[in-house]
Amino acid sequence: MKIGVAGATGRVGRHVVDVLEGRGHDVVRMSRSSGVDVITGRGLAEALAGAECVIDVASGPSPDQKAATEFFTTEARNLQEAGKRAGVQRMVVVSIIGIDRFTAGYMAAKVAHERAMLSGPIPISILRAAQFHEFVAQLVDWGRQGDVSYLPKMRTQLVAARTVAEALADLATDPRSAPAPGSAAAPILEIAGPRAENLVDAATRFARRRGDRVRIEGVSNPADPDSALYETGALLPGPNATLAGPTFQEWLDSGSAA
Ligand SMILES: NC(=O)c1ccc[n+]([C@@H]2O[C@H](COP(=O)([O-])OP(=O)(O)OC[C@H]3O[C@@H](n4cnc5c(N)ncnc54)[C@H](OP(=O)(O)O)[C@@H]3O)[C@@H](O)[C@H]2O)c1
C-alpha cells in the first residue's frame, strides 16, 4: 500500500516510516527536508499521487498556541484538499490524550488540529498518545537555565515513540479501523505506556543516565489556566486506552535514550 507520512523525520515520524517499510509498504516521506511542505503546499500533490492513506505526524516549529494553531489548521486544510484531489481514502492523525479538557497553549492548538482534520472530506482516525519517552529530553533542554532545568509539574503515562508508530501503522493498514465514509463521529483511540510517571522524577532519571548533573525542578505556571490539569492527571489515559511498553525505565535501560 502507498502511504504518505507527513512529519516523516520527526520523533515519531521516523519510526512510522521504519515500521511501514519493515512491513513492505511503499512510503512517501513528507517533510520540508524531503521537499514537501504541508504549509506552503510545495511538493504535496506529487507526494500524494497514488497514495491510499496519509499518516499525519507533523508538528510546527513553535509550541506557542497561536503559531501552533495556525500550523495545524493550515496543514489540515492542505492535506485534506490535496488528499481529496489525489484520491486519498483515509488519514490517521496523532493527537494527545486529554486535550479536550485544556483551553490554552499547544493543547488548545491540538484541539483545533483535530477539528480541522475532522471537518474535511477524507475520513479520519485519531490516535491520542501520551507524552513520548523521547520528549523528556526536549523538555529538559527547553527548561534549562544554567545548572537547573525547570519542568512543568506533570503526571504522564510516558510511551515510546516506536510503540505509538506501530499503533499508527496498524490503524493505517487495517481497513477495519477506517471510519465509514461520511461518518460524523470518528473513533478516538488512546495509547499510553504501562505506568504513570511523575515528569520531574522521569526527567531526573533521564539526565543522570545521560551523565548530566542538571537539577530538575518542577514548577507550576500561575499564568496558565490549565496549570492544575497537568498536575492532577488530566493527561493520563482513560479505561479503554491501549497500554504498551516499554516503560520509561525499560527504555532508559535499553540504551534507547542515547
Ligand atoms: N512529542 C510528544 O511527546 C507527543 C505526544 C503525543 C502526541 N504528539 C504529536 O505527535 C506529532 C509529532 O510530534 P513529534 O514530537 O514527533 O514532532 P517533531 O519531532 O517536532 O517532528 C515534526 C515533524 O514535522 C515536520 N515538519 C515541520 N514543519 C513542516 C512543514 N511545513 N511541512 C512538512 N513537514 C513539516 C518536521 O520535518 P522538517 O523540519 O524537515 O519539515 C518533522 O518531520 C505532533 O502532532 C504532536 O502533537 C507528540
The ligand as an SDF file (V2000), in Angstrom:
LIG
                    3D

 48 52  0  0  0  0  0  0  0  0999 V2000
    6.1940   14.8060   21.4460 N   0  0  0  0  0  0  0  0  0  0  0  0
    5.2880   14.1830   22.1760 C   0  0  0  0  0  0  0  0  0  0  0  0
    5.5260   13.7580   23.3300 O   0  0  0  0  0  0  0  0  0  0  0  0
    3.9060   13.9360   21.5890 C   0  0  0  0  0  0  0  0  0  0  0  0
    2.9550   13.2200   22.3360 C   0  0  0  0  0  0  0  0  0  0  0  0
    1.6970   12.9900   21.7820 C   0  0  0  0  0  0  0  0  0  0  0  0
    1.4040   13.4620   20.5020 C   0  0  0  0  0  0  0  0  0  0  0  0
    2.3470   14.1690   19.8280 N   0  0  0  0  0  0  0  0  0  0  0  0
    2.0230   14.6730   18.4760 C   0  0  0  0  0  0  0  0  0  0  0  0
    2.8180   13.9380   17.5420 O   0  0  0  0  0  0  0  0  0  0  0  0
    3.0820   14.7670   16.4090 C   0  0  0  0  0  0  0  0  0  0  0  0
    4.5700   14.7180   16.1000 C   0  0  0  0  0  0  0  0  0  0  0  0
    5.2950   15.1510   17.2420 O   0  0  0  0  0  0  0  0  0  0  0  0
    6.8850   14.9660   17.2790 P   0  0  0  0  0  0  0  0  0  0  0  0
    7.2950   15.2880   18.6610 O   0  0  0  0  0  0  0  0  0  0  0  0
    7.2570   13.6480   16.6580 O   0  0  0  0  0  0  0  0  0  0  0  0
    7.3100   16.1560   16.2780 O   0  0  0  0  0  0  0  0  0  0  0  0
    8.7620   16.6370   15.8330 P   0  0  0  0  0  0  0  0  0  0  0  0
    9.8120   15.6890   16.3210 O   0  0  0  0  0  0  0  0  0  0  0  0
    8.8700   18.0790   16.1730 O   0  0  0  0  0  0  0  0  0  0  0  0
    8.7110   16.4580   14.2250 O   0  0  0  0  0  0  0  0  0  0  0  0
    7.9570   17.3460   13.4390 C   0  0  0  0  0  0  0  0  0  0  0  0
    7.9710   16.8450   12.0030 C   0  0  0  0  0  0  0  0  0  0  0  0
    7.1710   17.7440   11.2110 O   0  0  0  0  0  0  0  0  0  0  0  0
    7.9320   18.1340   10.0660 C   0  0  0  0  0  0  0  0  0  0  0  0
    7.5130   19.4680    9.6280 N   0  0  0  0  0  0  0  0  0  0  0  0
    7.5820   20.6430   10.2990 C   0  0  0  0  0  0  0  0  0  0  0  0
    7.1200   21.6560    9.5320 N   0  0  0  0  0  0  0  0  0  0  0  0
    6.7420   21.0980    8.3550 C   0  0  0  0  0  0  0  0  0  0  0  0
    6.2050   21.6080    7.1540 C   0  0  0  0  0  0  0  0  0  0  0  0
    5.9240   22.9160    6.9990 N   0  0  0  0  0  0  0  0  0  0  0  0
    5.9370   20.7430    6.1270 N   0  0  0  0  0  0  0  0  0  0  0  0
    6.2210   19.4140    6.2520 C   0  0  0  0  0  0  0  0  0  0  0  0
    6.7200   18.8640    7.3730 N   0  0  0  0  0  0  0  0  0  0  0  0
    6.9850   19.7060    8.4150 C   0  0  0  0  0  0  0  0  0  0  0  0
    9.3900   18.0970   10.5300 C   0  0  0  0  0  0  0  0  0  0  0  0
   10.2910   17.9240    9.4420 O   0  0  0  0  0  0  0  0  0  0  0  0
   11.0280   19.1770    8.6930 P   0  0  0  0  0  0  0  0  0  0  0  0
   11.5350   20.0780    9.7790 O   0  0  0  0  0  0  0  0  0  0  0  0
   12.0750   18.5340    7.8470 O   0  0  0  0  0  0  0  0  0  0  0  0
    9.9870   19.8280    7.8580 O   0  0  0  0  0  0  0  0  0  0  0  0
    9.3670   16.8070   11.3570 C   0  0  0  0  0  0  0  0  0  0  0  0
    9.4620   15.6850   10.4960 O   0  0  0  0  0  0  0  0  0  0  0  0
    2.5210   16.1720   16.7400 C   0  0  0  0  0  0  0  0  0  0  0  0
    1.2580   16.3150   16.1440 O   0  0  0  0  0  0  0  0  0  0  0  0
    2.3870   16.1390   18.2540 C   0  0  0  0  0  0  0  0  0  0  0  0
    1.3570   16.9800   18.7210 O   0  0  0  0  0  0  0  0  0  0  0  0
    3.5840   14.4030   20.3180 C   0  0  0  0  0  0  0  0  0  0  0  0
  1  2  1  0
  2  3  2  0
  2  4  1  0
  4  5  1  0
  4 48  2  0
  5  6  2  0
  6  7  1  0
  7  8  2  0
  8  9  1  0
  8 48  1  0
  9 10  1  0
  9 46  1  0
 10 11  1  0
 11 12  1  0
 11 44  1  0
 12 13  1  0
 13 14  1  0
 14 15  2  0
 14 16  1  0
 14 17  1  0
 17 18  1  0
 18 19  2  0
 18 20  1  0
 18 21  1  0
 21 22  1  0
 22 23  1  0
 23 24  1  0
 23 42  1  0
 24 25  1  0
 25 26  1  0
 25 36  1  0
 26 27  1  0
 26 35  1  0
 27 28  2  0
 28 29  1  0
 29 30  1  0
 29 35  2  0
 30 31  1  0
 30 32  2  0
 32 33  1  0
 33 34  2  0
 34 35  1  0
 36 37  1  0
 36 42  1  0
 37 38  1  0
 38 39  2  0
 38 40  1  0
 38 41  1  0
 42 43  1  0
 44 45  1  0
 44 46  1  0
 46 47  1  0
M  CHG  2   8   1  16  -1
M  END
$$$$
